[in-house]
Structures are given as structure tokens and as C-alpha cells.
């Protein structure tokens, strides 16, 4: 990347232009999900019918080749590269002088979630939804958490968000609700994709030592620049495509779902989820709605597993095992893992599998050892 500008989504797309499948014609949003699955490579839709100016981007992590571009390495070095970055100390964030996402700031009645090209991922989805990186903070200036959540608009300025996938965010919301106070939240869309790796990182207890944003700096090779939100007491990455600000109302729930599971079972069905009331939406000119289709063989599955693959890779290598590759299979979330090893002694394969199924986790319920070459 030239010019010394901070790394963001647009610089990443410029640096990897040859790998992006660009769809120049106008696409109906109800066709987006099927087209994304068919693309099988990073894909940008340049025009969405009924949503002037917006673009939609997906599949930045769909396979090891795509993941290697995010980490600026080779496909067979993804886990080693990521493991090294995750083993480094946190890099403090720093304030930014400008925030490109503030080119358009919408508040009050102008802030309209329904103006974003959200779309149904599966045919049984009850409504169009979007995937965003949500930032929240413990009360009294405590730890900050960054995680991915599905948001489903239920009006121009109200949305449910699926909190079940984030244990840290559940705990933070519980602390706010115990005080009877609304939780401030900022939903960030369209950063450099390395942010997304840390938003998918979930290891018990790490918030006492570092937040996910502080680890992003090790992945992009520079500190994350942040700016204050305009209507909530939080800071967000300065170089995003869009930011949705709002308040999660204490004790308020609204049915969300069903949504597709890893294997498209649409279970457990509808469930009561927290409700966010939007106070502001800010976005760049010609904004890019970076999305994660939640159907099989899209970004949803490999991105959930990627940081935990690197942690397990580190754990097994530290035990002295010659691990060449490992990955969580697309239909299993982080519950089924394949490990490629070169065993050096009798019983080593069994030991590796037991270690893979161990309690430090996220940990899988099924582990398979493979001695051949894994194609990802």
C-alpha cells in the first residue's frame, strides 16, 4: 500500500484488486445470498436495486488463499503467521485526526436501518438482516469487547441483535441490566478484514488483559486509530465504511429468528433477543456493506474458526507435535476439527486427538487426524 495511509477496507481492496470478482450490473437484494454462494471467491456487488450508492462485499475469508491475502502471507503459512501475531503483546490504540465514515451523519428521523441493503441469507429467514462488528464496554469504563452479531431491523431505528454467540457481550449486557441502565453499543461495518479475525476471537478471561482492538495492531502492522462516537460514550475504528450507534434497552426483548445454523437446520427457531435503539448512522460516500453470508461454504464458518485454529495450532506445536495444518470443517462451526500431523511415535495420533478435544477452548466435539495433504 502506498502513501502511508492507515490500512482500511478500501486499501485492502486496492492492494488485492485482481482477486476480487466485481459484479457491475444492478442486483436485486433478494438474489444476493444465492449469488454470493455461487461466487466462491471474494465478490463485490457494485449496485443494489433500490439502495442507491451502496455496495455489498463478501467472501474475504472463504478459503486459505483469501485468508492469506488478509494476513499478507502464503496460503500454507496462514496459521503460523496468525499464531505468531496472537502471541504478541497488545498494541494500544491511538486517536485519529479524521474519520472517513463521518462523510454522511444521519441522526433522528434520518437514521434509517431500512435504507441499508440488508438481505435474507436463507429462504426461511424471517426478515433481511445484517452482520456487524459490535463494540460495547463494561460499566464504569471497564473492558471493551468486539464481536460479530446478526442484527435484524424491526423498524427504522430498532433492531434485535443475536447475543447468543458472544459470551463476553452477554456478560457485559447483564452488568448494564443489573443497574437498570441502557448499554451503549456501536456497530462497525467495513474495516480492514484483519479486524474481523479478532472480532471472531473468543477465549475466556482475556478481557482482563486486553481487548480485541488492541490485538488488531499485530495483524495489520500498525496501531488501530479510533474516534469517539457522536451519540454514545464509545470509541470506534476511524477507518470504517459505516457505524451504527445506539442503546440496548435493559430488559427489553423481541423475538429473533429463526436463522440458519451451521448445517442449515434453522434451529432452535425464534428466541427473545435484546433490542437496540439507534441514535445515529454514519457512512462514507459510496459505502461498502461488508457482509457475511451465513450459509454453508461462505465466510461465516471459516472466520468463526480461524483465530481458534491458530490457538490450537500453537498449543499442539508447543507440545512437540509436527502439525502441518488444521481446520474446523465448514458444517461444524468450531465443533469438528481436522488435524494434519506427521506422527513420530506410537500413540501420538491418539494424544493429539485428545489434546484437540481438551477443555481449553472453544474446543470441538469431534476430531479427526489426517496424515495426507489437506486442500482448503
RABELDA-V65554 format. One record per run of one state. SS is the DSSP state (H for helix, E for strand, - for the rest). FROM is the first residue (numbers start at 1). TO is the last residue. If there is no record, write none. Layout:
BEGIN
ss = [SS,SS]
from = [FROM,FROM]
to = [TO,TO]
END
This chain:
BEGIN
ss = [-,H,-,H,-,E,-,H,-,E,-,E,-,E,-,H,-,H,-,E,-,H,E,H,-,H,-,E,-,E,-,E,-,E,-,H,-,H,-,E,-,H,-,H,-,H,-,E,-,E,-,E,-,E,-,E,-,H,-,E,-,E,-,H,-,E,-]
from = [1,9,16,17,20,21,28,29,40,43,49,51,52,55,59,64,72,75,87,94,96,100,104,108,111,113,116,119,120,129,138,144,156,158,162,163,166,167,179,183,190,194,200,206,209,212,221,225,229,235,238,242,257,271,284,288,291,299,319,323,329,336,342,348,357,366,371]
to = [8,15,16,19,20,27,28,39,42,48,50,51,54,58,63,71,74,86,93,95,99,103,107,110,112,115,118,119,128,137,143,155,157,161,162,165,166,178,182,189,193,199,205,208,211,220,224,228,234,237,241,256,270,283,287,290,298,318,322,328,335,341,347,356,365,370,376]
END
